[in-house]
Each structure stands twice: as structure tokens, then as C-alpha cells.
Amino acid sequence: MKRAIAHVGLAVSIAGAAAASAQADVAPAGRVAVQPKPALVHDGLSSPVGMAYDASGRLYVANWSAGTVLRFTPDGRHSIFAEGLNGPSGLAISPAGDIYVASYSEDLVWRFTASGARSVFVRGLATPAGLSFDSKGRLLIANRRTNQILAVHPDGKIDVAAEGLQTPVGAIELSNGELLVSNIAGGISLVSGGIKARTINTDLRSPGPGIVRASVDSAYVVDYGGTTVSRVERNGRRTVIADGLGSPVGLARAPDGSLVVATWGANSAFRITQP
């Protein structure tokens, strides 16, 4: 399998990162000693992107190339939860237990019940990538082609939560309502006091869709163009927490507090035990 993001249509030229860095207020990298290489937990995936755990500790993985969503039980057994999808990318689970999956190729987001019944939640998007929920219960959608983060209410009403990004593929809300956004064209952005984004870090080669909240003012984020998972604070400071991964893309926080990261280099998922 080609290890270029173009393989799934999620990427653009990294040249855009240069323009982003010109206007960035960038903090030092702040690298520290890296933890041991993450341990393999699931293999045989097919270009995994979005991942999330439900309240029962089951892991859902969106398999881009296979057009499926897999469900893994805590003991490692897996089954096909959904199939016949077209470019499943971002995946998030609501507090009510519904599973939301972005169809990058169809410009929509599916909603599934825990039993697998599906319906279209929102249409008319522009290559939606990463998904997450904010504190208002809105689904945050990285709307890649418009360089925006959209926030969709349960009734389908759409707000623009962020704009002025550089090909966004993932976003997470911090405890104060600010957003941290991963831009696959380069850079991590902060959205504070409005909807305009500013770049706070350009250390990563190509930040991927995998971004999850780490603390009240930081997030863990993968570097698809590199080999790391890092913690990035709202002031831009970056700390590497894992290295040696091949094109990490998906990221999820497990019930025990560890992280699970999926890579395209190995088409597998690995556990980071001490983030």
C-alpha cells in the first residue's frame, strides 16, 4: 500500500506549511525522553482512520480502504459493525451511545445506533475528516475542503466553529471551550475567543486526524508525515510521548487512560501505556 496520504484523498502538498509557519506564534518543541515503543494490540486493519471507545469498552475503527467499521471487544475479538461505506474517515461516539462516521467520499456523516441501524445525520459537507463532540453536544467536523470546523447540533443545525485553517483533518475542544485543530497541510491551530484560528505549532510534518484531549489545556496528536504521537499545549509547546510509528493516523483514549494509535505503515493499532 502506498504510504502517501493521496492514497485516500486526505492530503495536500506539505508546501502549505511554510505559509502557515510565517504567521505562527510558535513555542519551543520541548521534547523529552520518549517512552518505549508502543505495543501491538490489533493488526490486519485497512487504512484505519477514526477510532473511539464506547461506554462498554469496545473499540470502533473506521477502515478507509475496506469501507467498513470494525468493533473490537475488550478481549480482542472483532466483528464488522458496518460495511459498504465509501471512504469512512472520522468516527466519534455520542454520550447517548450513537456512532457517527464521516464519509469523506460522499460529503456526509452517518449515524449508527449501537445495534447497527444507520441513517444520514448531515449532508452537503466538503470532504469531512475527523469527528469529535464538544461540551454543547455538537458534533465537530473537520471540513477539509472549506478549511473550517463545523459544529452540528443534534437537530442538524450547522454552526461554523472555526475558519482560516490549513486543510483541517481533526479538532478537539479544551475545557475552556477553545479548540485545538490538526491541519494536514502543516501546523496545529488554536481557536480562541471567536472562530478565527491561529497557528501555534509547526513542528509536525503533517498532523493527522488523530487528536484527542490530553488535559484541560492540551491534546495528543499524531504526525502522519512522521513517526510520533505528541502532546501539544495551548501555548504551542510540544512533548513527544511515542516514536517509531509508521504514519500514525488514528488515535483514541482507552477506558484505562492509555492511548491506542492506528498506523497506515503497519495497518495495525498500538497501545501507548503511559501518555
GULUM-912127 format. One record per residue: residue number from 1; x, y, z of N, C-alpha, C in turn. Coordinates in pm, whole numbers, m for minus. Example, Ala and Ser with C-alpha at 12.3 -4.5 7.8 and 13.67 -1.06 7.14 Angstrom:
// residues 2
[site 1,[1319,m569,780],[1230,m450,780],[1320,m330,780]]
[site 2,[1285,m225,708],[1367,m106,714],[1290,3,787]]
END
This chain:
// residues 275
[site 1,[84,m119,0],[0,0,0],[87,124,0]]
[site 2,[55,221,m80],[130,344,m84],[115,416,49]]
[site 3,[223,473,97],[218,543,223],[210,693,199]]
[site 4,[147,733,93],[121,874,68],[m23,901,103]]
[site 5,[m49,1017,160],[m185,1047,202],[m277,1051,82]]
[site 6,[m225,1079,m34],[m309,1083,m153],[m377,950,m179]]
[site 7,[m324,843,m119],[m384,711,m136],[m531,712,m99]]
[site 8,[m568,793,1],[m707,800,42],[m767,937,18]]
[site 9,[m697,1025,m47],[m751,1156,m78],[m751,1252,38]]
[site 10,[m687,1218,151],[m693,1304,268],[m589,1416,266]]
[site 11,[m491,1413,176],[m380,1505,190],[m367,1607,80]]
[site 12,[m286,1705,108],[m247,1806,11],[m97,1819,19]]
[site 13,[m38,1904,m67],[106,1929,m60],[144,1989,74]]
[site 14,[255,1946,129],[302,1999,256],[358,2139,240]]
[site 15,[366,2187,118],[419,2321,96],[338,2427,169]]
[site 16,[211,2401,194],[128,2497,265],[175,2524,406]]
[site 17,[254,2433,462],[302,2453,598],[397,2571,607]]
[site 18,[469,2600,500],[561,2713,502],[486,2844,522]]
[site 19,[374,2859,452],[295,2980,467],[238,2990,607]]
[site 20,[197,2875,662],[141,2876,797],[246,2917,898]]
[site 21,[370,2868,883],[474,2898,980],[512,3044,979]]
[site 22,[493,3110,865],[528,3251,856],[445,3336,949]]
[site 23,[320,3294,978],[233,3373,1064],[215,3309,1201]]
[site 24,[293,3204,1230],[272,3131,1354],[343,3196,1471]]
[site 25,[282,3183,1590],[344,3218,1716],[385,3087,1779]]
[site 26,[505,3039,1746],[542,2901,1775],[628,2893,1900]]
[site 27,[590,2801,1990],[668,2777,2111],[772,2670,2085]]
[site 28,[874,2659,2171],[975,2556,2154],[914,2416,2158]]
[site 29,[984,2322,2095],[933,2187,2084],[918,2119,2220]]
[site 30,[1013,2140,2312],[1003,2083,2444],[1008,1932,2446]]
[site 31,[1092,1871,2365],[1100,1726,2359],[1156,1670,2490]]
[site 32,[1105,1553,2528],[1155,1484,2647],[1185,1340,2608]]
[site 33,[1237,1265,2704],[1267,1125,2678],[1141,1052,2634]]
[site 34,[1152,975,2527],[1038,906,2469],[1015,773,2540]]
[site 35,[888,738,2558],[852,611,2619],[892,495,2527]]
[site 36,[895,373,2579],[922,257,2494],[823,249,2379]]
[site 37,[864,183,2272],[778,174,2154],[644,112,2190]]
[site 38,[535,168,2140],[401,115,2171],[388,m33,2133]]
[site 39,[302,m103,2207],[282,m246,2187],[168,m272,2090]]
[site 40,[185,m371,2003],[81,m408,1907],[m40,m465,1980]]
[site 41,[m160,m415,1942],[m283,m470,2001],[m379,m525,1896]]
[site 42,[m382,m467,1777],[m469,m516,1670],[m395,m502,1537]]
[site 43,[m401,m606,1453],[m341,m596,1321],[m445,m631,1214]]
[site 44,[m404,m632,1088],[m495,m666,981],[m598,m559,950]]
[site 45,[m569,m434,983],[m660,m325,952],[m641,m281,807]]
[site 46,[m727,m191,759],[m721,m147,619],[m730,6,611]]
[site 47,[m614,70,620],[m607,217,621],[m700,275,728]]
[site 48,[m675,241,856],[m761,289,964],[m748,439,984]]
[site 49,[m861,503,1014],[m860,648,1038],[m923,676,1175]]
[site 50,[m1056,699,1179],[m1121,733,1304],[m1134,615,1398]]
[site 51,[m1120,643,1531],[m1133,540,1632],[m1197,600,1756]]
[site 52,[m1276,520,1827],[m1335,565,1953],[m1382,446,2033]]
[site 53,[m1384,462,2166],[m1435,361,2258],[m1576,397,2302]]
[site 54,[m1661,295,2318],[m1793,320,2373],[m1791,297,2524]]
[site 55,[m1906,316,2588],[m1913,307,2733],[m1885,166,2785]]
[site 56,[m1895,66,2698],[m1869,m73,2737],[m1724,m114,2712]]
[site 57,[m1641,m21,2666],[m1501,m51,2642],[m1473,m116,2509]]
[site 58,[m1570,m112,2417],[m1548,m165,2283],[m1489,m57,2194]]
[site 59,[m1391,m96,2113],[m1323,m3,2024],[m1381,m13,1883]]
[site 60,[m1419,101,1826],[m1467,108,1689],[m1358,171,1602]]
[site 61,[m1334,112,1486],[m1229,159,1395],[m1288,175,1254]]
[site 62,[m1273,292,1196],[m1315,316,1058],[m1203,274,964]]
[site 63,[m1231,174,881],[m1133,120,786],[m1157,181,649]]
[site 64,[m1078,280,616],[m1099,355,491],[m1101,264,369]]
[site 65,[m995,189,350],[m980,111,226],[m1087,2,212]]
[site 66,[m1126,m58,324],[m1224,m167,319],[m1367,m116,319]]
[site 67,[m1389,12,351],[m1525,65,357],[m1604,7,472]]
[site 68,[m1537,m23,583],[m1603,m86,697],[m1575,m11,825]]
[site 69,[m1655,m43,926],[m1625,m8,1064],[m1614,m138,1141]]
[site 70,[m1501,m160,1207],[m1481,m279,1289],[m1510,m247,1434]]
[site 71,[m1557,m349,1507],[m1580,m333,1651],[m1500,m440,1725]]
[site 72,[m1414,m396,1818],[m1330,m486,1896],[m1382,m490,2040]]
[site 73,[m1400,m609,2092],[m1437,m626,2231],[m1313,m610,2318]]
[site 74,[m1330,m587,2449],[m1213,m570,2536],[m1117,m687,2535]]
[site 75,[m1166,m808,2502],[m1076,m924,2498],[m1010,m943,2362]]
[site 76,[m1031,m847,2269],[m961,m850,2141],[m1037,m910,2025]]
[site 77,[m1152,m972,2050],[m1231,m1027,1940],[m1294,m912,1859]]
[site 78,[m1306,m933,1728],[m1361,m826,1647],[m1467,m878,1550]]
[site 79,[m1551,m786,1507],[m1656,m816,1410],[m1676,m693,1323]]
[site 80,[m1742,m712,1209],[m1773,m599,1121],[m1902,m535,1172]]
[site 81,[m1891,m413,1218],[m2007,m339,1268],[m2087,m278,1154]]
[site 82,[m2016,m225,1052],[m2082,m164,936],[m1995,m188,814]]
[site 83,[m2058,m203,698],[m1984,m224,574],[m2054,m153,459]]
[site 84,[m1986,m154,343],[m2043,m87,227],[m2036,64,234]]
[site 85,[m1944,116,317],[m1928,261,330],[m1829,310,224]]
[site 86,[m1835,438,197],[m1750,497,93],[m1654,597,158]]
[site 87,[m1532,553,181],[m1431,640,240],[m1461,679,384]]
[site 88,[m1489,581,474],[m1511,618,614],[m1384,675,675]]
[site 89,[m1396,793,734],[m1278,860,789],[m1295,885,938]]
[site 90,[m1346,1002,976],[m1363,1030,1118],[m1469,945,1182]]
[site 91,[m1453,922,1314],[m1551,843,1389],[m1557,899,1531]]
[site 92,[m1679,916,1581],[m1699,963,1719],[m1825,898,1775]]
[site 93,[m1828,884,1906],[m1943,823,1974],[m2004,926,2069]]
[site 94,[m2135,945,2058],[m2205,1045,2139],[m2225,994,2281]]
[site 95,[m2255,1083,2375],[m2286,1038,2511],[m2402,940,2516]]
[site 96,[m2493,948,2418],[m2607,856,2412],[m2569,720,2356]]
[site 97,[m2448,707,2302],[m2401,579,2250],[m2416,559,2101]]
[site 98,[m2462,661,2029],[m2469,651,1884],[m2330,670,1824]]
[site 99,[m2305,602,1713],[m2174,606,1646],[m2187,689,1519]]
[site 100,[m2103,791,1508],[m2105,882,1394],[m1980,857,1309]]
[site 101,[m2000,841,1179],[m1889,810,1088],[m1895,903,969]]
[site 102,[m1785,973,943],[m1778,1063,828],[m1750,984,701]]
[site 103,[m1824,1014,596],[m1795,958,463],[m1724,1066,383]]
[site 104,[m1594,1054,377],[m1511,1153,310],[m1547,1164,161]]
[site 105,[m1583,1052,101],[m1608,1049,m43],[m1750,1090,m80]]
[site 106,[m1843,1088,17],[m1982,1122,m12],[m2025,1255,50]]
[site 107,[m1934,1322,121],[m1962,1452,181],[m2080,1447,278]]
[site 108,[m2080,1345,363],[m2186,1332,462],[m2133,1261,587]]
[site 109,[m2218,1260,691],[m2187,1187,813],[m2303,1092,841]]
[site 110,[m2268,964,863],[m2365,862,901],[m2383,861,1053]]
[site 111,[m2504,827,1098],[m2528,800,1239],[m2577,655,1252]]
[site 112,[m2512,580,1341],[m2549,441,1366],[m2595,426,1510]]
[site 113,[m2696,345,1531],[m2728,303,1667],[m2630,193,1707]]
[site 114,[m2628,161,1835],[m2537,57,1882],[m2568,m79,1819]]
[site 115,[m2692,m96,1772],[m2730,m222,1707],[m2696,m223,1558]]
[site 116,[m2649,m110,1505],[m2605,m104,1366],[m2701,m37,1269]]
[site 117,[m2819,5,1314],[m2912,75,1225],[m2852,209,1185]]
[site 118,[m2857,241,1056],[m2792,362,1008],[m2890,462,949]]
[site 119,[m2851,589,956],[m2925,697,892],[m2825,807,862]]
[site 120,[m2861,896,769],[m2773,1009,737],[m2798,1119,840]]
[site 121,[m2692,1164,907],[m2704,1271,1006],[m2697,1408,941]]
[site 122,[m2602,1428,850],[m2588,1558,782],[m2526,1535,644]]
[site 123,[m2576,1609,547],[m2524,1603,410],[m2463,1739,372]]
[site 124,[m2410,1744,248],[m2363,1870,193],[m2233,1920,252]]
[site 125,[m2151,1830,303],[m2022,1869,359],[m1918,1878,248]]
[site 126,[m1793,1899,286],[m1685,1916,188],[m1565,1835,233]]
[site 127,[m1562,1706,195],[m1461,1610,237],[m1440,1613,389]]
[site 128,[m1541,1568,464],[m1529,1565,610],[m1427,1461,656]]
[site 129,[m1347,1499,754],[m1244,1409,806],[m1274,1377,953]]
[site 130,[m1190,1426,1045],[m1205,1390,1185],[m1332,1442,1249]]
[site 131,[m1384,1364,1347],[m1505,1399,1421],[m1477,1396,1571]]
[site 132,[m1548,1481,1646],[m1548,1475,1792],[m1670,1550,1842]]
[site 133,[m1699,1538,1970],[m1812,1610,2029],[m1761,1720,2122]]
[site 134,[m1832,1834,2124],[m1797,1940,2217],[m1889,1934,2339]]
[site 135,[m1869,2026,2433],[m1944,2024,2558],[m2090,2062,2540]]
[site 136,[m2126,2119,2426],[m2264,2155,2396],[m2339,2041,2328]]
[site 137,[m2271,1930,2306],[m2334,1817,2239],[m2333,1828,2088]]
[site 138,[m2259,1925,2035],[m2249,1940,1890],[m2139,1849,1836]]
[site 139,[m2161,1797,1717],[m2060,1716,1650],[m1966,1808,1574]]
[site 140,[m1839,1807,1612],[m1738,1887,1543],[m1686,1809,1423]]
[site 141,[m1689,1872,1308],[m1649,1808,1182],[m1535,1889,1119]]
[site 142,[m1423,1824,1094],[m1315,1889,1019],[m1353,1886,872]]
[site 143,[m1400,2000,822],[m1449,2011,685],[m1333,2054,597]]
[site 144,[m1259,1956,553],[m1128,1978,493],[m1128,2078,379]]
[site 145,[m1221,2064,285],[m1214,2142,162],[m1247,2290,183]]
[site 146,[m1321,2323,286],[m1354,2464,312],[m1264,2525,418]]
[site 147,[m1168,2449,471],[m1078,2498,576],[m1155,2548,698]]
[site 148,[m1257,2472,737],[m1340,2508,851],[m1358,2389,946]]
[site 149,[m1395,2420,1070],[m1451,2322,1161],[m1599,2358,1175]]
[site 150,[m1685,2263,1143],[m1828,2283,1156],[m1876,2217,1285]]
[site 151,[m1979,2276,1346],[m2039,2221,1467],[m2186,2195,1438]]
[site 152,[m2225,2067,1438],[m2362,2030,1401],[m2441,1993,1526]]
[site 153,[m2552,2064,1547],[m2640,2037,1660],[m2714,1905,1638]]
[site 154,[m2769,1846,1744],[m2844,1722,1729],[m2959,1731,1629]]
[site 155,[m3016,1852,1613],[m3126,1869,1517],[m3079,1896,1375]]
[site 156,[m2947,1895,1353],[m2892,1915,1219],[m2851,2057,1187]]
[site 157,[m2881,2152,1275],[m2837,2290,1252],[m2684,2297,1254]]
[site 158,[m2627,2374,1161],[m2482,2379,1146],[m2429,2517,1181]]
[site 159,[m2330,2523,1271],[m2257,2644,1303],[m2115,2630,1249]]
[site 160,[m2053,2743,1215],[m1910,2744,1183],[m1836,2770,1313]]
[site 161,[m1759,2672,1358],[m1686,2683,1484],[m1545,2737,1465]]
[site 162,[m1489,2722,1347],[m1354,2771,1320],[m1336,2787,1170]]
[site 163,[m1255,2885,1134],[m1222,2906,993],[m1081,2963,983]]
[site 164,[m1030,2972,859],[m895,3020,838],[m790,2916,870]]
[site 165,[m823,2789,847],[m732,2678,877],[m653,2637,754]]
[site 166,[m564,2538,771],[m479,2489,661],[m508,2341,637]]
[site 167,[m620,2312,573],[m663,2175,545],[m681,2097,676]]
[site 168,[m782,2133,754],[m804,2068,883],[m854,1924,867]]
[site 169,[m804,1837,951],[m849,1697,949],[m892,1647,1086]]
[site 170,[m875,1727,1191],[m917,1685,1324],[m927,1804,1417]]
[site 171,[m1018,1796,1514],[m1034,1903,1612],[m1083,1846,1743]]
[site 172,[m1043,1910,1854],[m1086,1869,1987],[m1110,1994,2070]]
[site 173,[m1214,1989,2154],[m1243,2102,2241],[m1168,2088,2373]]
[site 174,[m1109,2200,2420],[m1045,2203,2550],[m1148,2239,2656]]
[site 175,[m1109,2236,2783],[m1205,2255,2891],[m1265,2395,2894]]
[site 176,[m1192,2493,2840],[m1242,2631,2840],[m1320,2666,2714]]
[site 177,[m1347,2567,2630],[m1423,2592,2508],[m1340,2624,2387]]
[site 178,[m1209,2643,2403],[m1122,2664,2288],[m1107,2533,2209]]
[site 179,[m1063,2547,2084],[m1040,2429,2001],[m893,2419,1964]]
[site 180,[m843,2296,1963],[m714,2267,1902],[m742,2187,1775]]
[site 181,[m678,2227,1666],[m707,2170,1534],[m578,2120,1471]]
[site 182,[m583,1998,1415],[m470,1944,1338],[m495,1970,1190]]
[site 183,[m396,2029,1125],[m404,2063,983],[m307,1976,905]]
[site 184,[m358,1897,814],[m270,1803,745],[m172,1873,652]]
[site 185,[m201,1998,614],[m105,2075,534],[6,2133,621]]
[site 186,[m3,2113,751],[103,2156,841],[54,2249,949]]
[site 187,[81,2214,1074],[52,2303,1184],[m64,2261,1272]]
[site 188,[m52,2300,1399],[m160,2287,1497],[m214,2427,1521]]
[site 189,[m346,2442,1517],[m409,2573,1533],[m488,2578,1663]]
[site 190,[m496,2699,1719],[m580,2726,1835],[m691,2821,1792]]
[site 191,[m813,2791,1835],[m927,2877,1809],[m977,2926,1944]]
[site 192,[m964,3057,1968],[m993,3113,2099],[m1063,3248,2083]]
[site 193,[m1172,3268,2158],[m1239,3398,2158],[m1307,3432,2028]]
[site 194,[m1355,3336,1954],[m1420,3359,1826],[m1404,3238,1738]]
[site 195,[m1401,3258,1607],[m1386,3144,1516],[m1258,3151,1433]]
[site 196,[m1182,3258,1448],[m1058,3269,1371],[m948,3186,1435]]
[site 197,[m880,3108,1354],[m774,3021,1403],[m637,3087,1387]]
[site 198,[m547,3052,1478],[m407,3095,1460],[m318,2974,1485]]
[site 199,[m210,2967,1410],[m117,2855,1420],[m30,2872,1544]]
[site 200,[m20,2766,1625],[60,2773,1747],[181,2679,1744]]
[site 201,[184,2585,1649],[296,2491,1642],[310,2439,1501]]
[site 202,[432,2436,1451],[459,2382,1317],[569,2276,1320]]
[site 203,[588,2211,1437],[690,2108,1449],[657,1982,1370]]
[site 204,[530,1948,1359],[491,1822,1297],[495,1836,1145]]
[site 205,[533,1727,1078],[541,1730,932],[403,1738,869]]
[site 206,[311,1659,922],[177,1654,865],[79,1600,969]]
[site 207,[28,1687,1056],[m63,1641,1162],[m183,1568,1103]]
[site 208,[m218,1453,1162],[m326,1372,1107],[m458,1389,1180]]
[site 209,[m558,1310,1141],[m690,1318,1204],[m692,1278,1351]]
[site 210,[m593,1198,1394],[m591,1150,1531],[m553,1258,1629]]
[site 211,[m652,1315,1698],[m628,1417,1800],[m730,1396,1910]]
[site 212,[m683,1382,2034],[m772,1362,2149],[m725,1451,2264]]
[site 213,[m819,1487,2348],[m784,1576,2459],[m694,1504,2558]]
[site 214,[m589,1576,2603],[m494,1520,2699],[m518,1574,2839]]
[site 215,[m546,1704,2850],[m569,1768,2979],[m659,1889,2955]]
[site 216,[m671,1974,3054],[m760,2089,3038],[m711,2184,2928]]
[site 217,[m581,2183,2900],[m528,2278,2802],[m429,2215,2704]]
[site 218,[m446,2087,2674],[m356,2022,2579],[m426,1906,2510]]
[site 219,[m366,1859,2402],[m420,1746,2326],[m306,1658,2278]]
[site 220,[m337,1529,2260],[m245,1438,2194],[m276,1441,2045]]
[site 221,[m172,1439,1962],[m193,1445,1818],[m89,1361,1746]]
[site 222,[m132,1295,1638],[m42,1212,1558],[24,1296,1450]]
[site 223,[141,1251,1406],[209,1313,1292],[211,1212,1179]]
[site 224,[112,1221,1090],[106,1127,978],[233,1132,893]]
[site 225,[287,1251,874],[406,1265,792],[534,1224,862]]
[site 226,[523,1185,989],[639,1144,1066],[615,1011,1134]]
[site 227,[662,1000,1258],[657,872,1329],[613,888,1474]]
[site 228,[560,1004,1511],[538,1033,1652],[392,1056,1689]]
[site 229,[368,1043,1819],[249,1096,1885],[301,1196,1988]]
[site 230,[243,1316,1990],[291,1421,2078],[177,1481,2160]]
[site 231,[215,1542,2271],[121,1625,2346],[151,1770,2311]]
[site 232,[49,1844,2266],[66,1984,2230],[m21,2068,2321]]
[site 233,[41,2163,2390],[m32,2251,2481],[m86,2371,2405]]
[site 234,[m179,2443,2467],[m244,2555,2400],[m146,2669,2370]]
[site 235,[m31,2671,2439],[72,2771,2408],[167,2723,2298]]
[site 236,[142,2604,2242],[223,2553,2132],[335,2460,2173]]
[site 237,[363,2449,2300],[472,2362,2343],[439,2217,2314]]
[site 238,[535,2145,2259],[515,2007,2217],[606,1912,2294]]
[site 239,[550,1799,2338],[627,1695,2404],[600,1563,2332]]
[site 240,[703,1497,2286],[689,1367,2220],[662,1261,2326]]
[site 241,[555,1184,2308],[524,1078,2404],[545,938,2346]]
[site 242,[555,929,2213],[581,799,2149],[645,824,2013]]
[site 243,[735,735,1974],[804,749,1845],[820,610,1785]]
[site 244,[866,607,1658],[891,480,1592],[769,421,1525]]
[site 245,[664,499,1508],[542,453,1442],[548,486,1294]]
[site 246,[485,406,1210],[486,429,1066],[359,496,1019]]
[site 247,[364,626,998],[248,701,950],[126,684,1041]]
[site 248,[135,731,1166],[21,722,1257],[m93,813,1210]]
[site 249,[m216,762,1214],[m332,836,1164],[m442,847,1269]]
[site 250,[m489,732,1321],[m599,732,1417],[m550,733,1560]]
[site 251,[m634,786,1650],[m595,794,1791],[m721,790,1877]]
[site 252,[m717,713,1986],[m831,705,2078],[m779,688,2220]]
[site 253,[m856,741,2315],[m825,725,2457],[m901,604,2509]]
[site 254,[m830,507,2564],[m892,385,2615],[m949,409,2754]]
[site 255,[m1042,325,2799],[m1102,343,2932],[m1000,343,3046]]
[site 256,[m887,274,3029],[m786,269,3136],[m691,388,3132]]
[site 257,[m715,483,3040],[m630,601,3032],[m517,592,2932]]
[site 258,[m491,473,2881],[m387,458,2779],[m438,511,2645]]
[site 259,[m349,523,2549],[m384,565,2414],[m369,448,2318]]
[site 260,[m456,441,2219],[m442,346,2110],[m425,426,1982]]
[site 261,[m318,398,1910],[m287,470,1786],[m284,371,1670]]
[site 262,[m350,407,1560],[m353,324,1440],[m262,385,1335]]
[site 263,[m187,298,1266],[m92,346,1165],[m123,285,1029]]
[site 264,[m89,362,926],[m102,310,791],[24,234,751]]
[site 265,[135,264,814],[258,193,781],[248,44,809]]
[site 266,[180,8,918],[166,m132,956],[23,m182,944]]
[site 267,[m73,m92,913],[m216,m128,913],[m251,m201,1042]]
[site 268,[m208,m141,1152],[m227,m200,1284],[m253,m92,1387]]
[site 269,[m295,m135,1506],[m315,m43,1618],[m221,m81,1731]]
[site 270,[m168,20,1798],[m69,2,1904],[m114,76,2029]]
[site 271,[m71,25,2145],[m108,88,2271],[10,167,2328]]
[site 272,[m19,289,2373],[76,372,2447],[28,370,2591]]
[site 273,[103,303,2679],[53,277,2812],[67,393,2908]]
[site 274,[166,481,2889],[188,591,2983],[199,723,2909]]
[site 275,[85,773,2859],[92,900,2788],[118,1017,2880]]
END
